[in-house]
Amino acid sequence: MLDAQLLVLDLIRTLRPLVDDLATRAPDLADQVRRAATSTALNLAEGVRRSGRDKKRAYRIAAAEAHEVRAALDVALAWGFVAAPAIAPAQALADRVGRVTFALAR
């Protein structure tokens, strides 16, 4: 298992209580965060077994999905659905996952 895969699982664990809370205020946004984080993990796993351009494509998608998680957290903050201190760890992990997966795609 790639270190990036372990990192995204940490991100998902960090997101769980946030998504549960967000689901009461913005169910669509909570679902989007859940789907983007899941897609990040699954595309990383898929990339492990791919080669060439397929591998890079899977990692690019994973990086984009990680950035989508980060954007969704920013949107939730902007709407006042969550507090900045509550999402800071998830934001940092999403940024890290995005950087690592982007590096894998290069």
MOCOR-V326683 format. One record per residue. RES is the residue in one small letter. PHI is phi in radians with two decimals (NA if undefined). PSI is psi in whole degrees, 0 to 359 (NA if undefined). D_FIRST is the distance of its C-alpha to the first C-alpha in Angstrom with 2 decimals. Layout:
BEGIN
res = (RES,RES)
phi = (PHI,PHI)
psi = (PSI,PSI)
d_first = (D_FIRST,D_FIRST)
END
This chain:
BEGIN
res = (m,l,d,a,q,l,l,v,l,d,l,i,r,t,l,r,p,l,v,d,d,l,a,t,r,a,p,d,l,a,d,q,v,r,r,a,a,t,s,t,a,l,n,l,a,e,g,v,r,r,s,g,r,d,k,k,r,a,y,r,i,a,a,a,e,a,h,e,v,r,a,a,l,d,v,a,l,a,w,g,f,v,a,a,p,a,i,a,p,a,q,a,l,a,d,r,v,g,r,v,t,f,a,l,a,r)
phi = (NA,-1.19,-1.00,-1.09,-1.16,-1.12,-1.12,-1.22,-1.17,-1.08,-1.05,-1.08,-1.07,-1.20,-1.31,-0.88,-1.18,-1.15,-1.16,-1.05,-1.19,-1.12,-1.07,-1.39,-1.82,-2.57,-1.00,-1.13,-1.19,-1.06,-1.12,-1.12,-1.07,-1.04,-1.19,-1.17,-1.15,-1.12,-1.11,-1.02,-1.09,-1.22,-1.22,-1.07,-1.08,-1.12,-1.07,-1.04,-1.66,-1.67,-2.43,1.00,-1.17,-1.08,-1.09,-1.10,-1.10,-1.07,-1.23,-1.12,-1.11,-1.03,-1.11,-1.12,-1.17,-1.10,-1.19,-1.16,-1.02,-1.07,-1.12,-1.11,-1.13,-1.11,-1.14,-1.04,-1.16,-1.08,-1.39,1.41,-1.35,-2.40,-1.73,-0.94,-1.09,-1.22,-1.77,-0.95,-1.08,-1.18,-1.07,-1.11,-1.17,-1.09,-1.08,-1.14,-1.05,-1.06,-1.13,-1.14,-1.23,-1.13,-1.12,-1.12,-1.31,-1.50)
psi = (134,150,325,325,319,321,318,329,323,318,314,317,322,325,334,305,328,316,319,316,317,329,334,337,324,79,322,318,320,317,321,317,314,314,320,318,319,317,324,309,316,323,325,314,319,319,330,323,1,171,164,225,330,319,311,323,314,319,325,318,317,317,317,320,322,321,329,321,313,316,320,322,319,320,315,321,315,324,351,18,335,161,147,312,329,328,354,314,320,321,315,318,319,319,317,315,318,316,315,315,326,320,322,327,345,NA)
d_first = (0.00,3.78,6.54,8.20,6.42,7.40,10.55,11.47,11.31,13.62,15.67,16.14,17.27,19.59,20.91,21.80,25.15,25.99,25.52,27.55,30.27,30.20,30.60,34.07,35.16,33.44,31.78,31.07,29.34,27.28,26.23,25.37,23.11,21.38,21.00,19.86,17.12,15.98,16.25,14.15,11.14,12.05,12.78,9.53,7.99,11.16,11.06,8.24,10.90,13.84,15.90,18.66,20.06,18.12,14.82,16.71,18.30,15.22,14.10,17.78,17.97,15.04,16.93,20.15,19.05,17.95,21.40,22.96,21.70,23.31,26.43,26.76,26.73,29.38,31.39,31.28,32.54,35.21,36.48,36.67,34.40,32.34,33.20,31.71,30.81,29.02,26.64,26.23,22.95,21.43,22.97,21.53,17.94,18.53,19.97,17.11,14.53,17.16,17.62,14.03,13.58,17.10,16.44,13.68,16.40,18.98)
END
